[in-house]
Amino acid sequence: WKGETDVPSGSTPPLRCAPLSPPALRSPVTATTTPRPASRAPAAGPLSFRGGASSRPPRRLARRSRHHLLLLLLRYLVVALDYHKAYGFSASKDHQVVTAIEYQEAILACKYPKKTVSSRLEWKKLGRGVSFVYYQQALQGDFKDRAEMIDFSIRIKNVTRNDAGKYRCEVSAPSEQGQNLEEDTVTLEVLVAPAVPSCEVPNSALRGTVVELRCQDKEGNPAPEYTWFKNGVPLSENPKLGSQIINSSYTMNPKSGTLQFNTVSKMDSGEYSCEARNSVGHRRCPGKRMQVDDLNISGIIAAVVIVALVISVCGLGVCYAQRKGYFSKETSFQKSSSASKATTMSENDFKHTKSFII
């Protein structure tokens, strides 16, 4: 936009705005001025506006730079994905957990779409050291006799507790982008029934003392819980709830398998057995009898009196023998015999005896 004036000099010129039409631009004309050349830039005039068409190119450049950055990011992602496929890197799938009971069947599944002629399969058992389970199209180790392959999966016919652990299957196959690698991880958990637990029951106990019975099993998986029986009747965790164990004070821990009598009484005498149980099975140890007896104070006093009498009789006997001179005669006889032996001893015998004494 450009202003034009048409008034004599010295007066305030009115402003009239008109659009500029390229290529020729009209200059302001006054009575005392000459026309300006058309090549003069209109933006240099004192009345030119800012922020119009001259500010549009920087905005367009900023938008173009943003578009270029987005295109570069997209190209980088495409190149990264092509590299990922070409060299066979693939993310592992969801972790599987297979639970099986000991001596039963288990299937370790490898989640792969389909088996082809050119695909290569390997099964490994992970742990402290990696061991092959399936390698070069054959089962390895003890899996030869008790396992079989179903496509990419392993069917174990007779699972043992030693089979528990983490397994990984690896499938590699050629593709258009290169060698493609797929892997899957499977964890095998083997449930084991408890064996006959070991029970520790004392044969006898004194009334009023603290007595603890122990029961333990080391083979069950998951860890079993323990229940104690008295004369074939299960004991309750709370002794106040059991009608068959009145006046009994005990604490039973089903997790550790301990049965503790705080103050054992004669009513606690009986045959005790323990049972270990988990989700697979249960076993019980044979019953053992515990007899609770009272402390026999009168018997203890009688025994002390008898021991005191025996000691006193022995002391009197020693005093009587000393008065009669039995100990002095024996001593003089020993002295005379030793003197006679010393006189008849030769020099060699003396040296031999001296060395023996040393």
Disulfide bonds with the S-S distance in Angstrom:
Cys110-Cys169 2.01
Cys199-Cys285 1.91
Cys215-Cys274 2.08
